[in-house]
């Protein structure tokens, strides 16, 4: 009997842990950015299937709904927003939004690296990850002058990267996680 009680307790804890993990995953869902491409469709309305590019102002244009602000929203939030706008024209619209391309999720690497340019961030990416994708530093790079430029509400911010310490396993907090739009400068 004690074994059954223990197993019930264990199963209940696993159930609550799975719910907590699902909620954590929902909070970390991908949020649309300028430059991303989405496909919007309405169930039963074949003519309303459309790919839309998230414009620099954060909006898309969709038939009957007009301009819809989507930057910073998850696909589920966009579905609800478009459905709300379509209710004036369709009874109970069932909207589906699929993210086709995340090309708005980029950082830039400039300066003395082997392959400078844009880096597509398919998930969380650190400074060292981006430098690795850029082929690493060239032999003339100033390893002590590397910075990440980041736009903040207070203006542009330069964050130092202590590269020599990082590759020795020290000062690991300078290997920051990049935000979309960050620029890594390697003098």
PASEBA-1860 file (N, C-alpha, C; in nm, 3 decimals):
! residues 187
1> XXXXXXXX> 0.081/-0.119/0.000/0.000/0.000/0.000/0.086/0.126/0.000 ~ 0.196/0.123/0.076/0.286/0.238/0.081/0.348/0.264/-0.056 ~ 0.376/0.154/-0.127/0.435/0.169/-0.260/0.339/0.240/-0.354 ~ 0.209/0.203/-0.350/0.109/0.268/-0.435/0.096/0.416/-0.401 ~ 0.097/0.447/-0.273/0.087/0.588/-0.231/0.209/0.666/-0.280 ~ 0.325/0.602/-0.268/0.448/0.667/-0.315/0.443/0.690/-0.466 ~ 0.396/0.589/-0.540/0.388/0.602/-0.686/0.288/0.711/-0.725 ~ 0.174/0.719/-0.656/0.077/0.825/-0.683/0.138/0.963/-0.655
9> XXXXXXXX> 0.210/0.973/-0.546/0.276/1.099/-0.513/0.378/1.135/-0.621 ~ 0.458/1.038/-0.662/0.561/1.061/-0.764/0.497/1.103/-0.896 ~ 0.390/1.035/-0.937/0.322/1.069/-1.062/0.261/1.208/-1.055 ~ 0.204/1.245/-0.941/0.146/1.379/-0.928/0.255/1.486/-0.938 ~ 0.371/1.459/-0.880/0.481/1.556/-0.888/0.531/1.571/-1.032 ~ 0.540/1.458/-1.102/0.582/1.463/-1.243/0.481/1.539/-1.327 ~ 0.352/1.520/-1.298/0.247/1.592/-1.370/0.261/1.742/-1.350 ~ 0.278/1.786/-1.225/0.290/1.929/-1.196/0.420/1.986/-1.254
17> XXXXXXXX> 0.525/1.906/-1.255/0.651/1.950/-1.316/0.635/1.968/-1.466 ~ 0.561/1.878/-1.532/0.540/1.891/-1.677/0.457/2.015/-1.708 ~ 0.359/2.047/-1.623/0.280/2.169/-1.643/0.369/2.291/-1.626 ~ 0.454/2.292/-1.526/0.545/2.405/-1.504/0.638/2.422/-1.623 ~ 0.690/2.310/-1.678/0.779/2.319/-1.794/0.704/2.370/-1.916 ~ 0.581/2.327/-1.935/0.500/2.375/-2.048/0.477/2.525/-2.036 ~ 0.448/2.573/-1.916/0.429/2.717/-1.896/0.558/2.794/-1.921 ~ 0.671/2.738/-1.879/0.800/2.805/-1.903/0.828/2.812/-2.053
25> XXXXXXXX> 0.798/2.701/-2.127/0.818/2.701/-2.272/0.729/2.805/-2.339 ~ 0.605/2.818/-2.291/0.513/2.915/-2.349/0.564/3.057/-2.330 ~ 0.628/3.082/-2.216/0.682/3.216/-2.190/0.803/3.246/-2.277 ~ 0.867/3.141/-2.329/0.986/3.161/-2.411/0.958/3.140/-2.559 ~ 0.830/3.145/-2.600/0.795/3.129/-2.741/0.859/3.240/-2.823 ~ 0.887/3.208/-2.948/0.950/3.304/-3.038/0.859/3.424/-3.060 ~ 0.915/3.541/-3.048/0.841/3.665/-3.073/0.886/3.721/-3.208 ~ 0.789/3.757/-3.290/0.817/3.806/-3.424/0.897/3.936/-3.422
33> XXXXXXXX> 0.979/3.952/-3.524/1.063/4.071/-3.540/1.050/4.123/-3.682 ~ 1.090/4.247/-3.700/1.092/4.305/-3.833/1.180/4.219/-3.923 ~ 1.130/4.190/-4.044/1.205/4.108/-4.138/1.163/3.962/-4.139 ~ 1.088/3.918/-4.038/1.039/3.780/-4.035/0.927/3.765/-4.139 ~ 0.909/3.643/-4.185/0.805/3.612/-4.283/0.707/3.513/-4.220 ~ 0.577/3.546/-4.226/0.476/3.457/-4.170/0.373/3.423/-4.278 ~ 0.308/3.309/-4.260/0.197/3.271/-4.347/0.071/3.270/-4.262 ~ -0.028/3.347/-4.307/-0.155/3.359/-4.235/-0.263/3.294/-4.320
41> XXXXXXXX> -0.346/3.211/-4.256/-0.459/3.152/-4.327/-0.579/3.148/-4.233 ~ -0.697/3.142/-4.294/-0.822/3.131/-4.221/-0.889/3.004/-4.267 ~ -0.926/2.918/-4.170/-0.986/2.790/-4.203/-1.115/2.812/-4.282 ~ -1.125/2.740/-4.394/-1.243/2.748/-4.478/-1.244/2.867/-4.574 ~ -1.140/2.947/-4.574/-1.130/3.065/-4.661/-0.999/3.058/-4.740 ~ -0.998/2.975/-4.843/-0.876/2.951/-4.920/-0.816/3.078/-4.980 ~ -0.902/3.174/-5.015/-0.853/3.296/-5.077/-0.783/3.388/-4.977 ~ -0.791/3.355/-4.849/-0.731/3.441/-4.748/-0.597/3.387/-4.697
49> XXXXXXXX> -0.538/3.293/-4.769/-0.405/3.246/-4.732/-0.303/3.342/-4.792 ~ -0.213/3.394/-4.708/-0.119/3.495/-4.756/0.009/3.491/-4.674 ~ 0.123/3.504/-4.744/0.250/3.525/-4.675/0.268/3.673/-4.655 ~ 0.315/3.711/-4.537/0.334/3.852/-4.507/0.470/3.872/-4.441 ~ 0.539/3.975/-4.488/0.667/4.015/-4.431/0.640/4.115/-4.319 ~ 0.703/4.095/-4.204/0.690/4.193/-4.096/0.775/4.314/-4.136 ~ 0.707/4.425/-4.156/0.771/4.547/-4.206/0.857/4.614/-4.098 ~ 0.942/4.707/-4.138/1.027/4.776/-4.039/0.949/4.845/-3.927
57> XXXXXXXX> 0.823/4.880/-3.952/0.743/4.943/-3.845/0.675/4.838/-3.756 ~ 0.700/4.708/-3.782/0.644/4.602/-3.698/0.507/4.554/-3.740 ~ 0.456/4.601/-3.853/0.321/4.566/-3.899/0.325/4.472/-4.018 ~ 0.210/4.406/-4.041/0.183/4.336/-4.166/0.052/4.393/-4.219 ~ 0.023/4.366/-4.344/-0.106/4.401/-4.401/-0.174/4.271/-4.439 ~ -0.302/4.256/-4.397/-0.376/4.134/-4.422/-0.515/4.170/-4.472 ~ -0.567/4.095/-4.573/-0.699/4.126/-4.628/-0.806/4.136/-4.518 ~ -0.889/4.234/-4.531/-1.000/4.266/-4.442/-0.955/4.318/-4.304
65> XXXXXXXX> -0.841/4.276/-4.258/-0.793/4.320/-4.126/-0.711/4.448/-4.137 ~ -0.656/4.474/-4.257/-0.573/4.593/-4.275/-0.436/4.578/-4.209 ~ -0.385/4.688/-4.156/-0.254/4.685/-4.090/-0.269/4.624/-3.952 ~ -0.181/4.529/-3.923/-0.184/4.460/-3.794/-0.044/4.465/-3.735 ~ -0.032/4.518/-3.614/0.099/4.523/-3.548/0.129/4.385/-3.491 ~ 0.243/4.326/-3.533/0.277/4.190/-3.492/0.414/4.177/-3.428 ~ 0.502/4.275/-3.446/0.637/4.266/-3.389/0.627/4.256/-3.237 ~ 0.703/4.163/-3.181/0.702/4.143/-3.036/0.595/4.046/-2.989
73> XXXXXXXX> 0.516/3.992/-3.083/0.410/3.898/-3.047/0.448/3.756/-3.089 ~ 0.391/3.656/-3.022/0.407/3.517/-3.065/0.307/3.490/-3.176 ~ 0.323/3.377/-3.244/0.229/3.343/-3.351/0.087/3.326/-3.296 ~ 0.073/3.272/-3.177/-0.059/3.255/-3.115/-0.123/3.391/-3.088 ~ -0.045/3.487/-3.041/-0.098/3.621/-3.015/-0.140/3.689/-3.145 ~ -0.064/3.666/-3.252/-0.100/3.723/-3.383/-0.229/3.661/-3.433 ~ -0.245/3.529/-3.416/-0.369/3.463/-3.457/-0.489/3.530/-3.391 ~ -0.480/3.553/-3.261/-0.590/3.615/-3.187/-0.615/3.758/-3.235
81> XXXXXXXX> -0.508/3.832/-3.259/-0.523/3.972/-3.302/-0.591/3.981/-3.438 ~ -0.549/3.896/-3.532/-0.610/3.898/-3.666/-0.755/3.849/-3.659 ~ -0.779/3.743/-3.581/-0.916/3.691/-3.568/-1.009/3.798/-3.514 ~ -0.962/3.875/-3.418/-1.044/3.982/-3.360/-1.083/4.085/-3.468 ~ -0.986/4.119/-3.555/-1.014/4.216/-3.661/-1.106/4.159/-3.768 ~ -1.100/4.027/-3.790/-1.182/3.965/-3.894/-1.326/3.938/-3.849 ~ -1.352/3.944/-3.721/-1.488/3.915/-3.670/-1.593/4.008/-3.729 ~ -1.554/4.124/-3.773/-1.649/4.217/-3.835/-1.696/4.165/-3.971
89> XXXXXXXX> -1.618/4.073/-4.031/-1.649/4.024/-4.166/-1.684/3.876/-4.172 ~ -1.629/3.798/-4.078/-1.649/3.653/-4.079/-1.697/3.606/-3.942 ~ -1.794/3.515/-3.938/-1.836/3.461/-3.808/-1.732/3.362/-3.755 ~ -1.682/3.386/-3.636/-1.586/3.298/-3.569/-1.469/3.255/-3.658 ~ -1.386/3.349/-3.704/-1.273/3.314/-3.790/-1.168/3.232/-3.715 ~ -1.124/3.123/-3.774/-1.020/3.038/-3.717/-0.890/3.068/-3.793 ~ -0.806/3.149/-3.732/-0.685/3.199/-3.796/-0.566/3.112/-3.756 ~ -0.481/3.085/-3.852/-0.357/3.010/-3.828/-0.239/3.094/-3.877
97> XXXXXXXX> -0.136/3.104/-3.794/-0.015/3.177/-3.832/0.103/3.083/-3.819 ~ 0.177/3.069/-3.928/0.297/2.985/-3.931/0.416/3.075/-3.961 ~ 0.522/3.062/-3.882/0.644/3.139/-3.908/0.722/3.068/-4.017 ~ 0.737/3.134/-4.131/0.804/3.076/-4.247/0.954/3.100/-4.241 ~ 0.993/3.219/-4.196/1.134/3.257/-4.195/1.161/3.352/-4.079 ~ 1.273/3.332/-4.011/1.309/3.418/-3.898/1.424/3.511/-3.936 ~ 1.421/3.562/-4.056/1.531/3.645/-4.103/1.541/3.778/-4.030 ~ 1.446/3.811/-3.946/1.456/3.931/-3.864/1.538/3.908/-3.739
105> XXXXXXXX> 1.579/3.785/-3.717/1.651/3.747/-3.596/1.802/3.738/-3.627 ~ 1.861/3.854/-3.653/2.002/3.857/-3.693/2.084/3.948/-3.604 ~ 2.213/3.917/-3.602/2.314/4.005/-3.541/2.418/4.029/-3.651 ~ 2.506/4.122/-3.627/2.610/4.155/-3.726/2.747/4.139/-3.663 ~ 2.843/4.093/-3.742/2.982/4.085/-3.699/3.063/4.167/-3.798 ~ 3.131/4.269/-3.745/3.208/4.360/-3.832/3.353/4.367/-3.786 ~ 3.439/4.396/-3.881/3.579/4.419/-3.846/3.667/4.304/-3.887 ~ 3.768/4.281/-3.805/3.874/4.187/-3.839/3.840/4.044/-3.798
113> XXXXXXXX> 3.741/3.989/-3.871/3.707/3.847/-3.863/3.719/3.791/-4.004 ~ 3.723/3.660/-4.015/3.743/3.601/-4.147/3.622/3.617/-4.238 ~ 3.500/3.614/-4.182/3.379/3.628/-4.263/3.283/3.728/-4.197 ~ 3.310/3.859/-4.212/3.218/3.957/-4.153/3.082/3.954/-4.222 ~ 2.980/3.997/-4.149/2.846/4.004/-4.208/2.738/3.970/-4.108 ~ 2.622/3.934/-4.162/2.508/3.900/-4.078/2.518/3.757/-4.028 ~ 2.469/3.736/-3.907/2.462/3.603/-3.848/2.316/3.579/-3.811 ~ 2.256/3.474/-3.868/2.118/3.439/-3.837/2.118/3.362/-3.705
121> XXXXXXXX> 2.040/3.411/-3.609/2.034/3.347/-3.478/1.912/3.255/-3.474 ~ 1.936/3.126/-3.487/1.828/3.028/-3.487/1.786/2.989/-3.346 ~ 1.856/3.039/-3.249/1.829/3.014/-3.107/1.916/3.107/-3.027 ~ 1.923/3.087/-2.896/2.011/3.173/-2.816/2.155/3.162/-2.868 ~ 2.219/3.277/-2.883/2.355/3.280/-2.937/2.440/3.377/-2.856 ~ 2.561/3.335/-2.823/2.654/3.419/-2.748/2.752/3.486/-2.844 ~ 2.833/3.576/-2.789/2.935/3.644/-2.868/3.032/3.543/-2.930 ~ 3.078/3.446/-2.850/3.171/3.347/-2.904/3.107/3.261/-3.013
129> XXXXXXXX> 2.978/3.231/-2.999/2.907/3.156/-3.105/2.912/3.234/-3.235 ~ 2.880/3.363/-3.228/2.876/3.447/-3.349/3.015/3.463/-3.410 ~ 3.115/3.481/-3.324/3.252/3.494/-3.376/3.297/3.365/-3.444 ~ 3.254/3.252/-3.391/3.287/3.124/-3.451/3.222/3.111/-3.589 ~ 3.095/3.150/-3.600/3.026/3.146/-3.729/3.093/3.240/-3.829 ~ 3.148/3.350/-3.778/3.218/3.446/-3.865/3.360/3.400/-3.898 ~ 3.395/3.278/-3.862/3.524/3.222/-3.899/3.635/3.253/-3.801 ~ 3.604/3.322/-3.693/3.706/3.357/-3.594/3.775/3.488/-3.628
137> XXXXXXXX> 3.864/3.528/-3.540/3.938/3.653/-3.558/4.050/3.635/-3.659 ~ 4.079/3.741/-3.734/4.197/3.731/-3.821/4.321/3.766/-3.738 ~ 4.438/3.747/-3.797/4.561/3.761/-3.719/4.591/3.905/-3.678 ~ 4.525/4.005/-3.738/4.549/4.144/-3.703/4.444/4.202/-3.607 ~ 4.352/4.119/-3.561/4.244/4.167/-3.474/4.298/4.212/-3.338 ~ 4.240/4.319/-3.286/4.271/4.368/-3.152/4.180/4.293/-3.055 ~ 4.230/4.186/-2.997/4.150/4.098/-2.911/4.100/4.168/-2.785 ~ 4.167/4.275/-2.746/4.126/4.345/-2.623/4.025/4.457/-2.650
145> XXXXXXXX> 3.994/4.483/-2.778/3.905/4.594/-2.810/3.767/4.551/-2.861 ~ 3.734/4.423/-2.850/3.606/4.373/-2.903/3.491/4.427/-2.817 ~ 3.387/4.474/-2.885/3.270/4.528/-2.818/3.143/4.481/-2.887 ~ 3.035/4.478/-2.811/2.902/4.453/-2.867/2.827/4.585/-2.860 ~ 2.778/4.632/-2.974/2.693/4.752/-2.976/2.549/4.707/-2.968 ~ 2.476/4.765/-2.874/2.336/4.726/-2.852/2.250/4.851/-2.840 ~ 2.137/4.849/-2.911/2.041/4.958/-2.899/1.955/4.932/-2.776 ~ 1.943/5.035/-2.693/1.859/5.026/-2.573/1.765/5.146/-2.575
153> XXXXXXXX> 1.662/5.146/-2.492/1.574/5.262/-2.486/1.648/5.392/-2.449 ~ 1.761/5.378/-2.380/1.841/5.496/-2.342/1.941/5.535/-2.450 ~ 1.947/5.461/-2.559/2.041/5.490/-2.668/2.136/5.374/-2.690 ~ 2.236/5.396/-2.773/2.335/5.294/-2.807/2.425/5.267/-2.686 ~ 2.459/5.140/-2.666/2.541/5.099/-2.553/2.653/5.010/-2.607 ~ 2.777/5.032/-2.559/2.891/4.948/-2.598/2.926/4.857/-2.480 ~ 2.921/4.726/-2.505/2.949/4.627/-2.401/3.082/4.560/-2.433 ~ 3.181/4.572/-2.342/3.313/4.512/-2.370/3.308/4.360/-2.364
161> XXXXXXXX> 3.390/4.298/-2.449/3.405/4.152/-2.451/3.552/4.123/-2.421 ~ 3.577/4.048/-2.317/3.714/4.017/-2.275/3.756/3.883/-2.337 ~ 3.787/3.889/-2.464/3.810/3.770/-2.546/3.923/3.682/-2.491 ~ 4.039/3.742/-2.462/4.152/3.662/-2.413/4.117/3.589/-2.284 ~ 4.042/3.654/-2.196/4.000/3.589/-2.072/3.897/3.479/-2.101 ~ 3.806/3.506/-2.193/3.703/3.407/-2.227/3.765/3.276/-2.277 ~ 3.861/3.286/-2.365/3.918/3.163/-2.421/4.005/3.089/-2.320 ~ 4.036/3.155/-2.208/4.105/3.088/-2.096/4.004/3.040/-1.991
169> XXXXXXXX> 3.874/3.058/-2.018/3.772/3.014/-1.925/3.749/3.110/-1.809 ~ 3.788/3.236/-1.826/3.770/3.337/-1.722/3.674/3.445/-1.771 ~ 3.620/3.521/-1.676/3.531/3.633/-1.707/3.421/3.592/-1.807 ~ 3.360/3.479/-1.779/3.262/3.420/-1.870/3.137/3.508/-1.888 ~ 3.112/3.597/-1.793/2.994/3.685/-1.806/3.009/3.782/-1.923 ~ 3.129/3.800/-1.976/3.143/3.888/-2.093/3.105/3.816/-2.223 ~ 3.079/3.686/-2.215/3.029/3.612/-2.331/2.877/3.624/-2.331 ~ 2.828/3.745/-2.355/2.686/3.774/-2.340/2.603/3.707/-2.447
177> XXXXXXXX> 2.477/3.684/-2.415/2.380/3.634/-2.514/2.339/3.753/-2.599 ~ 2.346/3.736/-2.729/2.315/3.844/-2.822/2.165/3.866/-2.835 ~ 2.128/3.990/-2.860/1.991/4.027/-2.893/1.984/4.053/-3.043 ~ 1.869/4.032/-3.105/1.856/4.068/-3.247/1.893/4.215/-3.267 ~ 1.972/4.240/-3.369/2.015/4.376/-3.398/2.147/4.414/-3.337 ~ 2.203/4.331/-3.249/2.335/4.359/-3.191/2.442/4.356/-3.299 ~ 2.548/4.435/-3.278/2.662/4.435/-3.369/2.788/4.408/-3.287 ~ 2.865/4.307/-3.329/2.993/4.277/-3.266/3.101/4.348/-3.348
185> XXX> 3.175/4.436/-3.283/3.284/4.509/-3.350/3.418/4.449/-3.310 ~ 3.497/4.411/-3.408/3.630/4.355/-3.383/3.731/4.447/-3.451 ~ 3.798/4.534/-3.372/3.894/4.629/-3.432/4.021/4.559/-3.478
END
